[in-house]
Amino acid sequence: MFSSLQLRFCMKYLPTQIVKTSSLCLAFSLTFLAADAWADAPDAGKSASAVGIAKEKPSKGPSVKVDEGYMVPYTMTIPGTDLTIDMVPVPGGSFLLGSPEDEEDRGEAEGPQIKVNVDPMWVAKNEINWAQYKEFMSLYNVFKEFEREGIRPVDDSNKADAITAPTQLYEPSFTYEYGERPEQAAVTMTQYAAQQFTKWLSRITGEQYRLPTEAEWEYAARGGKATAFSWGDSADDIDDYAWYYDNADEGQEAVGTKKPNPFGLHDMHGNVAEWTVNQYTEDGYESFADKAPLNAIDVVKWPETSSPCVVRGGSWEMDPEELRSAARLGSDDVEWKDSDPNFPKSPWWLTDYPSRGIGFRLFRSYKPLDKETITKFWDSTSGEVQLDVESRVMEGRGGYGLVDEKLPEVIKTMKEKQ
């Protein structure tokens, strides 16, 4: 009658006597059934969107030759706001994922090196900052107001088009300890929260924004170089390119204040480390070694648990060796959420070191991904995370909201009436 995930939810969060009756469990199970009925993804298919495509090669600036013309930089304005995000075209190519065995400070989980093919893509010039992320955070109160007023109700028929927004911070002093200025990178969100941000932005713009796979992130960070850092093997020049432990005297700095890498991307090393969609594995890329070369979009172990998941790039609180292009960090929900008093722990926020140095940036494929693939990027594939989200929503400590291109105008109209 129930899937294993539905039964696990009932056994984990409902009293035994309620589970035995199964009637309430059946009602809860409908939520999970709806999660399988994913909505059509924006631009899903083989054709590229016109956004970021020029018919002729520009006289200056980066560009990437593609079938439709040239991929070029573009600035996306978040609908309903004056906030912008700059996207930079990154050419496709092949590279060796991971670090060679003779690289100084190499970690065991950084190999074996495998050949990976990467398709052209756009990558955000900077990490997502607080101005942008707080717009997403504001949706929590919006969705609660929708729920009270019966506006855009979410049910089994449309839940695939919905997201959850981060709950209000229980104790903001940790998250904002080193500032919450608009130009600073947003931090302490979970991988799931970052995914929901990308789904929100995708559905209100009609373009596919997402987190990167680990292979895509490393390719973008290297900037075409096979060296330990995008500028070379030595950390001698690190002060020019990265905020890290020795030079971030005042804590976290604004995004984009150091030199970019060869692809024109800032802060791929340091400032804040960045989420990917991959589950962390102690054996590195061993499971992909006999399948190489693979496309970067396929070098993914989709998360089955909330942690460990892969964070890349190192932060302003870390040492140079942790900022190398191939360096990997596995998240740890037990330690990174230790101060969270809630049960279950928040699916949206982290509360402990090193999470105040954890953020993310946007990626967008040249050719939009098919529906099945893009939905894995937008929502957690971890049953554990799904259980925690549903538990919080059912207790009233979270909620769903429909997200589409009409949402910004509906929010504007609601605020004008208040």
Buried (B, 14 or more C-beta within 10 A) or exposed (E): EBEEBBBBBBEEBBEEEBBEEEEEBEEBBEBBEBBEEBBEBBBBEEEBBEBBBBEEEEEEEBBBEBEBBBBBBBEBEBBBEEBEBBBBBBBBEEBBBBBBEEBEBBBEBBBBBBEBBBBBBBBBBBBBBBBBBBBBBEBBEBBBBBBEEEBBEBEEEBBBBBBBBBBEBBEEEBBBEBBBEBBBBBBBBBBBBBBBBBBBBBBBBEBBBBBBBBBBBBBBBBBBBEBBBBBEEEBEEBEEBBBBBEBBEEBBBBBBEBBBBEBBBBBBBBBBBBBBBBBBBEEBBEEBEEEBBBBBBEBBBEBEEBBBBBBBBBBBBBEBBBBBBBBBBBBBBEBBBEEBEBEBBBBBBBBBBBBBBBBBBBBBBBBBBEBEBBBBBBBBBBBBBBBBBBBBBBEEEBBBBBBBEEBBEBBEEBEEEE
